[in-house]
C-alpha cells in the first residue's frame, strides 16, 4: 500500500503527491517493466527477419562507438 501525502492549494485542490522514495522507485521499476513487456509484445507481432541477441548487441555497440568518435 502506498503511503501518499497530498499537497493542496488554498482551496484544497490537490497539486502534488509525495510518496516515500522506496515506493517511488518501485513504481518506476514496475512502469519500466510494463513498458518492456508492451514493447516485446509489439515486436512479436511484427513480421520480418529476427537477429540473434549477440549480433544485435555488436551492431549497437559498433554504432555507438562510431557516434562517439
C-alpha positions in Angstrom: 0.0 0.0 0.0 1.3 3.4 -0.9 1.9 6.0 1.8 0.7 9.1 0.0 0.7 12.7 1.2 -1.2 15.2 -0.9 -0.1 18.8 -1.2 -3.1 21.1 -1.9 -3.6 24.7 -2.8 -5.5 27.2 -0.6 -8.9 25.8 -1.8 -7.9 22.2 -1.0 -7.4 21.3 -4.7 -4.6 18.6 -4.9 -1.5 19.9 -6.6 1.2 17.3 -5.8 1.6 13.9 -4.3 4.5 12.9 -2.1 5.5 9.3 -1.5 8.5 7.7 0.1 11.5 7.2 -2.1 11.4 3.4 -1.9 7.7 3.4 -3.1 8.6 5.8 -5.9 11.5 3.6 -7.0 9.2 0.6 -7.1 6.6 2.4 -9.1 9.3 3.5 -11.6 10.7 -0.1 -11.9 7.2 -1.5 -12.3 6.4 1.1 -15.1 9.6 0.3 -16.9 8.9 -3.5 -16.7 5.4 -2.9 -18.1 6.8 -0.8 -20.9 9.3 -3.6 -21.7 6.5 -6.1 -21.8 4.5 -3.9 -24.1 7.5 -3.4 -26.4 8.1 -7.1 -26.5 4.5 -7.9 -27.4 4.6 -5.2 -30.2 7.8 -6.6 -31.6 6.5 -10.1 -31.6 3.5 -9.0 -33.7 5.8 -7.6 -36.4 6.9 -9.8 -39.2 10.4 -9.8 -40.5 13.9 -11.2 -40.0 15.0 -11.7 -36.4 18.5 -11.1 -35.4 20.3 -13.1 -32.7 20.9 -11.1 -29.5 24.7 -11.2 -29.7 24.7 -9.9 -33.3 22.2 -7.1 -32.4 24.3 -6.1 -29.4 27.5 -6.0 -31.6 25.7 -3.8 -34.1 24.5 -1.5 -31.4 28.0 -1.2 -29.8 29.6 -0.6 -33.2 27.0 2.2 -34.0 27.6 3.7 -30.5 31.4 3.7 -31.0 31.1 5.4 -34.3 28.9 8.2 -32.8 31.5 8.9 -30.1 34.5 9.1 -32.4 
